[in-house]
Amino acid sequence: MGLEQVLHMNGGEEDFSYANNSSTQNDVILKAKPLIQESIYEMCSSNIFSECFRFADLGCSSGPNTYLPTWEVIEALDLTCRGFNHKPPMLQVFLNDLPGNDFNSAFKSLPSFYERLEKEKGDEFGQHNCLIAAVPRSFYEMLFPPHSLHFIFSSYAVHWLSELPEGLVSESGIPMNKQNFYIGKTSPSNVRKACLDQFEKDFTLFLKLRSEELKSGGRMVLTVMGDDKHSPHVWDLLGNVANDMVSEGLIEGSKLESFNVPLYSPRAEEVRHIIEREGSFNIHQLQTFNISWFQISDMKNHEGLELDSSKYSEVGGKIVAGRKRAVAEPLVARHFGKAIMDDMFQRFSIKATHYLEMEPRAAYPSILFSLIKKRTFYIK
Ligand SMILES: C[S@@+](CC[C@H](N)C(=O)[O-])C[C@H]1O[C@@H](n2cnc3c(N)ncnc32)[C@H](O)[C@@H]1O
């Protein structure tokens, strides 16, 4: 079965759903807010849109974050149009994700989104002027007609690959990255190269497709999870848990050896190099930032009481484990079996607690960038 049929976050609204465990990604989206505002302001000043503004959020998932980028776009349009004394355009929004995404839950909360919109923004952005549709398809395929979109946003999605890199298995079928889920300390050097090659291939295709779908001068703002040479990747911590479970006879060694996560967290210079080589976009901004594994306010919500500082690492470990589970469980359970999930993530919570004791400011390195589609000039 293709990866696009298997990959998705935990749906629904249960304890380990993405809807209840996506505050970190919410923080990431909010980091992009100034670039969303700037993109819309500059598009409005150069008359790229007038009556209708077409926007797509790629890898929207399901939960409170599904409508957050749309909300930020509306805020930016509102602010910009007031400044220019323009009537706001009609907004057409496309929420994209893979077919396995829980679109049902996402669309159940659409009425409350419209309610908030009408309450806070009035008729101008009410449901008749903001039309929202789903596009269930891989963003490594064409999603929209040529030159149809003004603005594309995507947060923490494009680091997911279209497939596992070929180089993770030798020509004779032997797994190369045996003890690791991702690129770990014991990974052979060609594992990083295989993942980077796949990312380069995928991201190049992504840029080419999006450049065809955007209007000339259209914009794109993206975030991806980046790479930190000095700290382990969060998928490595989960790989360490799987190794412990192999030593205790709870997982077969061959199962561990044959699992890899289809993801690559690039370095900023790799992203820059791929964009420049593909050639359809000018890089307007490319920034790196760190996003904490969790915030103190998350801990208060989690415990339902004032924070006891002696519990910082333990409560933090539980929060991080819940968030990791919401993202990783569908893939991991499919390979290792649903039955060991509670045990695996309980152990992960302990690993994360130990890590937080050494590194209380643990954070996800992230990359934020804003691109402008190069203008095409035709010679008559
Ligand atoms: C970590 S979630 C981020 C969701 C949301 N953007 C946020 O910031 O909370 C990544 C999302 O990207 C989606 N995704 C991964 N690969 C994709 C692809 N090839 N096409 C469309 N969506 C994809 C996943 O299904 C998942 O919902």
The ligand as an ORCA input file, in Angstrom:
! r2SCAN-3c Opt
* xyz 0 1
  C       2.281     17.482     11.615
  S       0.873     17.626     10.634
  C       0.735     19.378     10.495
  C      -0.691     19.759     10.329
  C      -1.005     21.258     10.355
  N      -0.447     21.934      9.205
  C      -0.494     21.879     11.619
  O       0.438     22.684     11.523
  O      -0.994     21.558     12.694
  C       1.435     17.202      8.980
  C       0.274     16.983      8.034
  O       0.800     16.870      6.701
  C       0.080     15.865      6.034
  N       0.866     15.361      4.899
  C       2.026     14.674      4.923
  N       2.397     14.353      3.669
  C       1.445     14.857      2.842
  C       1.279     14.850      1.429
  N       2.137     14.233      0.622
  N       0.197     15.465      0.913
  C      -0.708     16.105      1.720
  N      -0.592     16.135      3.074
  C       0.484     15.517      3.628
  C      -0.142     14.805      7.122
  O      -1.180     13.911      6.765
  C      -0.476     15.685      8.312
  O      -1.842     15.914      8.451
*
